[in-house]
């Protein structure tokens, strides 16, 4: 009897969950999402054991708790691409939880939920078929924050540590583990939400702020999740071998993602002083899957290569020129028709969500004095 009542009470959630699962299976089976970043290909190859013979969780860029979990799944059933499946589910499932949350907040307003769902898919449809770890991380963290703070107006009746909030914290936790730097990017957003809460609820002293425990709790939990993820990863790379690997990973990412490889013909003498001939230079430059040190190159050699690339990068153009180049590139992307449409969709989704955010429990707009 209890099971029947539970099914009846949560029939909408169950049916919607089944629809989302079928949708994920259809995308995975018939549309075959691809990795657009060499990093994702490298992560998958190490996690499944293609590079090392056994699933390897030490990837440095993906935090250790998540990489360890995925490596164990590959160890259990190696025929399934668990990494790709995780990325795909992480792109789609946040919408499921947001719809459930919106249903409760808007008294089942079907129109609002459909518009939100449509905006979500218009915003992310390309990234569902072209998976990239940084994008997935940002979607998870932003969706988690949105889930947690959609009802911040109703601070009297809702608990920020209740079971209903677990999906929000899990989304943030998975996003942190996928790429921890994304958390720094949402800090301004969290700070703005916190300021709005202080202004609306007139919490103009430390004592008043801490008296409103239901407001403080989510920020404390989010910081704790960040600290837990960071600490676990630090412990996993505590040994001398993994410390060296961590340092190598930093050098490698800064060379590849920022400074670039100086041309071999122009800096042949510098390369040869590092023991790098033209063949090895080509291997270093184009082997994106080389997440581990090459047997013939030490960490000292990579440090020298890093300093060489840094020196060349800044010698070619001044800081002012680099900033101007970045601004110009950003303006071109924003005004490009495809990017402009993308930004319009993002603004639309933001406005829809903001409508819910500013509509308080007394059915009066927050910014209108009644």
Wavefront OBJ file of the C-alpha trace (Angstrom):
o trace
v 0.000 0.000 0.000
v 2.819 2.383 0.862
v 4.521 1.638 -2.450
v 1.311 2.358 -4.371
v 0.862 5.648 -2.523
v 4.500 6.589 -3.209
v 4.084 5.838 -6.928
v 0.872 7.866 -7.009
v 2.433 10.830 -5.210
v 5.541 10.844 -7.427
v 3.982 9.711 -10.715
v 5.072 12.901 -12.534
v 8.680 12.522 -11.359
v 8.778 8.813 -12.262
v 7.315 9.267 -15.763
v 9.604 12.240 -16.454
v 12.645 10.274 -15.231
v 11.810 7.390 -17.591
v 11.444 9.858 -20.487
v 14.865 11.336 -19.710
v 16.471 7.867 -19.510
v 14.988 6.884 -22.881
v 16.201 10.194 -24.326
v 19.766 9.536 -23.084
v 19.760 5.975 -24.471
v 18.519 7.188 -27.875
v 21.196 9.882 -28.087
v 23.919 7.452 -27.039
v 22.786 4.710 -29.440
v 21.679 6.566 -32.550
v 23.420 9.956 -32.496
v 26.757 8.835 -30.962
v 28.088 11.964 -29.213
v 31.754 12.720 -29.873
v 34.595 14.262 -27.860
v 35.601 17.664 -29.225
v 38.599 18.149 -26.934
v 41.811 16.089 -27.075
v 41.749 16.236 -23.272
v 38.543 14.180 -23.146
v 40.039 11.558 -25.457
v 43.104 11.394 -23.231
v 41.032 11.130 -20.038
v 38.969 8.300 -21.502
v 42.051 6.428 -22.715
v 43.655 6.500 -19.272
v 40.452 5.774 -17.373
v 39.661 2.691 -19.459
v 43.267 1.442 -19.446
v 44.115 1.913 -23.138
v 47.300 3.806 -22.227
v 48.418 2.020 -19.073
v 46.951 -1.471 -19.382
v 44.729 -0.952 -16.325
v 42.240 1.840 -15.531
v 44.244 4.788 -14.177
v 42.478 7.368 -11.959
v 45.431 9.781 -11.599
v 44.543 12.364 -14.245
v 45.274 15.512 -12.203
v 42.827 17.778 -14.057
v 39.807 15.672 -13.142
v 39.681 15.552 -9.360
v 40.620 12.195 -7.856
v 37.272 11.196 -6.220
v 35.460 11.284 -9.588
v 38.296 9.780 -11.646
v 38.664 6.959 -9.082
v 34.921 6.242 -9.285
v 34.961 6.174 -13.107
v 38.110 4.003 -13.169
v 36.334 1.485 -10.918
v 33.399 1.388 -13.330
v 35.783 0.694 -16.221
v 37.401 -2.013 -14.095
v 33.972 -3.562 -13.535
v 32.628 -3.364 -17.117
v 35.253 -2.235 -19.604
v 32.978 -2.475 -22.656
v 30.982 0.630 -21.647
v 32.365 4.122 -22.167
v 31.579 5.281 -18.640
v 33.338 8.615 -19.093
v 31.277 9.580 -22.150
v 28.092 8.322 -20.507
v 28.839 10.403 -17.419
v 29.356 13.554 -19.526
v 26.145 12.950 -21.490
v 24.043 12.324 -18.370
v 25.583 15.395 -16.736
v 24.444 17.540 -19.666
v 20.854 16.274 -19.690
v 19.859 15.286 -16.148
v 20.197 18.770 -14.553
v 17.160 19.802 -16.602
v 15.160 16.963 -15.029
v 15.809 18.259 -11.511
v 15.192 21.882 -12.540
v 11.804 20.959 -14.031
v 10.847 19.128 -10.818
v 11.866 22.184 -8.800
v 9.994 24.595 -11.078
v 6.881 22.414 -10.871
v 6.837 22.836 -7.101
v 7.548 26.565 -7.215
v 5.075 27.451 -9.966
v 2.234 25.156 -8.858
v 2.657 22.941 -11.896
v 2.764 25.760 -14.481
v 3.275 23.600 -17.588
v 3.984 26.582 -19.853
v 6.856 27.804 -17.674
v 8.378 24.318 -17.507
v 8.122 23.806 -21.281
v 9.716 27.184 -22.025
v 12.536 26.429 -19.590
v 13.094 22.983 -21.133
v 13.103 24.422 -24.651
v 15.538 27.177 -23.654
v 17.812 24.629 -21.986
v 17.993 22.413 -25.073
v 18.417 25.345 -27.455
v 21.276 26.524 -25.287
v 23.003 23.154 -24.964
v 21.915 20.990 -27.909
v 25.269 21.306 -29.635
v 27.180 20.371 -26.489
v 25.007 17.283 -25.974
v 26.364 15.841 -29.232
v 29.850 17.330 -28.844
v 30.955 16.577 -25.307
v 33.617 18.693 -23.589
v 34.559 18.403 -19.935
v 34.819 22.143 -19.155
v 31.360 22.842 -20.587
v 29.844 19.913 -18.688
v 31.466 21.083 -15.452
v 30.042 24.588 -15.804
v 26.555 23.239 -16.645
v 26.600 20.994 -13.561
v 27.776 23.706 -11.168
v 25.452 26.428 -12.477
v 22.480 24.040 -12.523
v 23.287 22.960 -8.979
v 23.459 26.557 -7.750
v 20.233 27.393 -9.568
v 18.511 24.362 -8.023
v 19.634 25.347 -4.524
v 18.670 29.019 -4.744
v 15.490 28.979 -6.824
v 13.458 29.219 -3.635
v 15.647 31.531 -1.577
v 12.645 33.847 -1.071
v 10.779 31.185 0.888
v 13.350 31.179 3.673
v 10.844 30.596 6.472
v 9.552 27.190 5.488
v 12.313 25.537 3.510
v 15.409 23.880 4.919
v 18.641 24.105 2.974
v 19.830 20.741 4.304
v 16.708 18.714 3.551
v 16.582 15.672 1.275
v 14.994 17.716 -1.515
v 18.204 19.752 -1.846
v 20.547 16.772 -2.297
v 20.373 16.848 -6.153
v 21.637 20.461 -6.117
v 24.608 19.630 -3.916
v 25.395 16.518 -5.978
v 25.401 18.533 -9.219
v 27.848 21.015 -7.708
v 29.972 18.171 -6.312
v 30.213 16.389 -9.679
v 30.966 19.689 -11.423
v 33.746 20.451 -8.926
v 35.257 17.021 -9.439
v 35.147 17.365 -13.196
v 36.926 20.727 -13.232
v 37.464 22.484 -9.933
v 38.421 25.834 -11.520
v 34.793 26.318 -12.571
v 33.871 26.863 -8.916
v 35.991 30.023 -8.826
v 33.972 31.364 -11.761
v 30.642 31.114 -9.907
v 31.948 32.794 -6.754
v 30.778 36.251 -7.986
v 27.325 34.773 -8.688
v 27.101 33.304 -5.177
v 28.277 36.602 -3.713
v 25.582 38.536 -5.623
v 22.859 36.142 -4.418
v 24.147 36.543 -0.865
v 24.073 40.354 -1.128
v 20.486 40.288 -2.438
v 19.473 38.075 0.484
v 21.094 40.477 2.955
v 19.314 43.475 1.422
v 15.908 41.827 1.152
v 15.887 40.307 4.625
v 17.691 43.310 6.173
v 20.545 41.243 7.561
v 22.870 44.183 8.197
v 24.888 42.654 11.022
v 26.925 39.474 11.532
v 24.564 38.371 14.301
v 21.475 38.703 12.086
v 23.184 36.805 9.274
v 24.084 33.858 11.503
v 20.610 33.880 13.057
v 19.257 33.016 9.604
v 20.861 29.573 9.538
v 18.827 28.450 6.546
v 20.478 31.179 4.500
v 24.031 30.447 5.683
v 23.858 26.648 5.474
v 24.019 26.262 1.650
v 27.128 28.457 1.419
v 28.816 26.450 4.177
v 27.938 23.157 2.462
v 29.205 24.398 -0.922
v 32.504 25.508 0.638
v 32.751 22.159 2.432
v 32.255 20.263 -0.838
v 35.010 22.344 -2.423
v 37.326 21.711 0.553
v 36.584 17.972 0.588
v 37.255 17.607 -3.137
v 40.465 19.645 -2.920
v 41.744 17.726 0.124
v 41.034 14.276 -1.344
v 42.900 15.179 -4.526
v 45.861 16.584 -2.576
v 46.100 13.334 -0.593
v 45.943 11.273 -3.806
v 48.936 13.208 -5.220
v 50.879 13.346 -1.953
v 53.641 10.894 -2.936
v 56.866 12.116 -4.562
v 56.018 10.419 -7.868
v 52.615 12.085 -8.094
v 53.949 15.461 -6.925
v 56.273 15.425 -9.928
v 53.403 14.405 -12.169
v 51.292 17.285 -10.795
v 54.036 19.786 -11.566
v 54.477 18.324 -15.038
v 50.717 18.620 -15.651
v 50.823 22.323 -14.734
v 53.717 22.986 -17.115
v 52.072 20.966 -19.877
v 48.690 22.710 -19.605
v 50.203 26.196 -19.561
v 52.322 25.443 -22.628
v 49.488 23.870 -24.609
v 46.619 26.105 -23.517
v 48.366 29.450 -23.188
v 51.964 29.972 -24.308
v 52.218 27.431 -27.126
v 55.308 25.705 -28.520
v 57.992 28.044 -29.940
v 58.848 27.241 -33.561
v 61.612 24.653 -33.765
v 63.399 26.347 -36.685
v 63.656 29.672 -34.830
v 64.714 28.197 -31.473
v 66.584 25.103 -32.599
v 69.588 25.820 -30.372
v 67.409 26.175 -27.269
v 65.562 22.952 -28.070
v 68.755 21.020 -28.691
v 70.154 22.240 -25.371
v 67.165 20.501 -23.780
v 67.868 17.310 -25.720
v 64.848 17.798 -27.979
v 65.409 17.157 -31.681
v 62.857 17.958 -34.391
v 61.210 14.515 -34.223
v 60.753 14.719 -30.463
v 59.483 18.284 -30.842
v 56.790 17.065 -33.243
v 55.827 14.259 -30.836
v 55.543 16.656 -27.890
v 53.553 19.194 -29.853
v 50.991 16.884 -31.417
v 50.617 14.005 -28.932
v 47.725 15.402 -26.877
v 47.267 12.063 -25.141
v 50.685 12.259 -23.463
v 49.358 12.955 -19.988
v 52.393 11.298 -18.415
v 56.045 12.253 -18.725
v 57.902 10.956 -21.759
v 60.573 8.448 -20.702
v 63.277 10.540 -22.376
v 62.230 13.892 -20.890
v 62.572 14.698 -17.196
v 60.582 17.182 -15.143
v 63.575 19.542 -15.295
v 63.519 19.409 -19.093
v 59.819 20.230 -19.110
v 60.383 23.130 -16.710
v 62.996 24.556 -19.083
v 60.624 24.058 -22.010
v 57.906 25.887 -20.061
v 60.166 28.865 -19.326
v 61.254 28.965 -22.987
v 57.638 29.041 -24.231
v 56.761 31.713 -21.640
v 59.706 33.886 -22.672
v 58.908 33.602 -26.388
v 55.201 34.296 -25.837
v 55.793 37.602 -24.042
v 58.657 38.668 -26.297
v 56.494 38.535 -29.428
v 53.811 40.981 -28.173
v 53.454 43.333 -25.231
v 50.855 42.932 -22.485
v 48.804 45.796 -23.961
v 48.812 44.123 -27.385
v 47.757 40.797 -25.850
v 44.849 42.453 -24.014
v 43.757 44.321 -27.153
v 43.915 41.101 -29.165
v 41.768 39.299 -26.593
v 39.170 42.081 -26.529
v 39.022 42.205 -30.309
v 38.548 38.445 -30.545
v 35.827 38.556 -27.889
v 33.973 41.341 -29.721
v 34.099 39.411 -33.018
v 32.674 36.312 -31.341
v 29.895 38.268 -29.638
v 28.812 40.023 -32.843
v 29.049 36.874 -34.958
v 25.498 35.729 -35.831
v 25.913 32.262 -34.320
v 27.367 33.574 -31.075
v 24.800 36.366 -30.938
v 21.959 33.836 -31.195
v 23.637 31.726 -28.530
v 23.795 34.725 -26.185
v 20.160 35.603 -26.849
v 19.116 32.109 -25.810
v 21.244 32.404 -22.677
v 19.625 35.755 -21.809
v 16.157 34.280 -22.395
v 16.818 31.391 -20.032
v 18.212 33.799 -17.444
v 15.106 36.002 -17.623
v 12.789 33.026 -17.196
v 14.681 31.847 -14.146
v 14.873 35.403 -12.763
v 11.084 35.628 -12.956
v 10.871 32.739 -10.499
v 13.682 34.113 -8.345
v 12.077 37.525 -7.770
v 8.596 36.175 -7.149
v 8.349 35.704 -3.411
v 6.143 33.529 -1.250
v 3.568 36.318 -0.823
v 3.051 36.553 -4.587
v 4.526 40.036 -4.742
v 7.579 41.044 -6.714
v 10.649 41.585 -4.583
v 11.598 44.896 -6.176
v 8.122 46.466 -5.926
v 7.129 48.083 -2.653
v 3.590 47.003 -1.759
l 1 2 3 4 5 6 7 8 9 10 11 12 13 14 15 16 17 18 19 20 21 22 23 24 25 26 27 28 29 30 31 32 33 34 35 36 37 38 39 40 41 42 43 44 45 46 47 48 49 50 51 52 53 54 55 56 57 58 59 60 61 62 63 64 65 66 67 68 69 70 71 72 73 74 75 76 77 78 79 80 81 82 83 84 85 86 87 88 89 90 91 92 93 94 95 96 97 98 99 100 101 102 103 104 105 106 107 108 109 110 111 112 113 114 115 116 117 118 119 120 121 122 123 124 125 126 127 128 129 130 131 132 133 134 135 136 137 138 139 140 141 142 143 144 145 146 147 148 149 150 151 152 153 154 155 156 157 158 159 160 161 162 163 164 165 166 167 168 169 170 171 172 173 174 175 176 177 178 179 180 181 182 183 184 185 186 187 188 189 190 191 192 193 194 195 196 197 198 199 200 201 202 203 204 205 206 207 208 209 210 211 212 213 214 215 216 217 218 219 220 221 222 223 224 225 226 227 228 229 230 231 232 233 234 235 236 237 238 239 240 241 242 243 244 245 246 247 248 249 250 251 252 253 254 255 256 257 258 259 260 261 262 263 264 265 266 267 268 269 270 271 272 273 274 275 276 277 278 279 280 281 282 283 284 285 286 287 288 289 290 291 292 293 294 295 296 297 298 299 300 301 302 303 304 305 306 307 308 309 310 311 312 313 314 315 316 317 318 319 320 321 322 323 324 325 326 327 328 329 330 331 332 333 334 335 336 337 338 339 340 341 342 343 344 345 346 347 348 349 350 351 352 353 354 355 356 357 358 359 360 361 362 363 364 365 366 367 368 369 370
